[in-house]
Amino acid sequence: MGIGIRDARKGLSDLVKRAAYGEEEIRIGVRGREEASLIATRKLAEMRQEIAQLRRRLALGGSTAALGEVVRPFAALQIAVEAGVFATGGATAAAG
C-alpha cells in the first residue's frame, strides 16, 4: 500500500531522498488508491530509454530480447504475397 497525500506532504523531503538515493518507489494516493509514484529521475530516464529501444525493435519487426520473443507484425501478409496467394493492385487472391 502507498502513502496518503496528507502523510506525503508532511514528509515530502524524506520521501524524495528515499526515492532519489534509496532507489525506492514511493506510491502516493487517496483513500487507499495508489495514484502516483515518486521514483529517482535517473531510474525514470533508464525506463524511458528501455521503452524507446523496445519500440524501435518492434517497429523494425525485430527481436525483443527483453520479452523473449520475435515480433514480426506483417509476417503472415509477407508470406502470402511471396507465395502468390495474396495479390496487390486490385487483383483477387488466388485459390488453392
C-alpha positions, 0 to 999 in steps of 0.5 A: 500500500502507498502513502496518503497525500496528507502523510506525503506532504508532511514528509515530502523531503524524506520521501524524495531522498528515499526515492532519489538515493534509496532507489525506492518507489514511493506510491502516493494516493487517496483513500487507499488508491495508489495514484502516483509514484515518486521514483529517482529521475535517473531510474525514470530516464533508464525506463524511458530509454528501455521503452524507446529501444523496445519500440524501435525493435518492434517497429523494425519487426525485430527481436525483443530480447527483453520479452523473449520473443520475435515480433514480426507484425506483417509476417503472415501478409509477407508470406502470402504475397511471396507465395502468390496467394495474396495479390496487390493492385486490385487483383483477387487472391488466388485459390488453392 
